[in-house]
Amino acid sequence: MKNRIKQIVFTIVILVITITVSSAQFRVGANVGISAVTQSELGNVWNNEDLCCHFNPGVVIEYGINDWLALKSGMYYSAKGKKIGQTEISDTKDSEKYKYLSVPLKAKFSSTSGLGLKKGEKVFFATGPYLAYLLDSKRVLGDSDMDIKDETKNFDFGMSFELGIEIPVKSNALQFSINYDMGLSSIIDYDTDLRNKAASINLAFLF
C-alpha cells in the first residue's frame, strides 16, 4: 500500500513538472551594455573618485514560469576595476582592470497593470546572485601594464539588481534596463576590504 502511494505521489510530481516545463517560455538573446565600475569596502555602494567605464557584451537566457515571473541568467564578458591615485611612476591617475566571465541567476518579476504601458509592454525588476570567473587582471601605470593575476582571486561573487522595461517586437522583445552589481567577496589576496561594484545601462534583444 505504501509503495502504491509513493508511486502515485511520484507520478503526480512528474506530471506537475512536465506541465510546468511545457507551459514555460524559453528565450535566448544578445545583450550590450556600458558600465561604470569601481571598488570599495563592503557596505559602501559606490566610490565616485575611482570610476572607470567599460563595454560589457553577453548572452541572455530567460525561462518564463508565468506572465509575471521568470528566471533570468546568461553569460557576460564583465570588465571591472578602478582608477588609482597618482603614483611615483605616473603623474596621472592610473587604473586596475579586471576581466571576468560572469553568470548571474536572477528572479525576474514583471508587471503591466496601472502603469500606462502599451499592449505587450512590461516593467520588470530582477535580482539574484552572480558568480564571475577571472580571465585577466592588470595594473596600468602610465604607459606600462603589470600583470596582477597571481595576486587576484579567481572568483568574484555578489548580488545583482536590475530594473527595466520590455517592449515587444513582433514575436521577439527588446529590453532596456539599468543594473547594479554589488560584490560581496574580496577580490585581492592581500586586501580583504575591496569589493567590485558596477552600475550599467543595457540593451538586450530576445528571440
Beta strands, then each sheet from edge to edge (+ up, - down):
strand 1: 25-41
strand 2: 52-55
strand 3: 58-64
strand 4: 69-84
strand 5: 94-111
strand 6: 122-141
strand 7: 144-147
strand 8: 155-169
strand 9: 172-183
strand 10: 194-206
sheet 1: 2+ 1- 3+ 4- 5+ 6- 7+
sheet 2: 2+ 1- 10+ 9- 8+
end
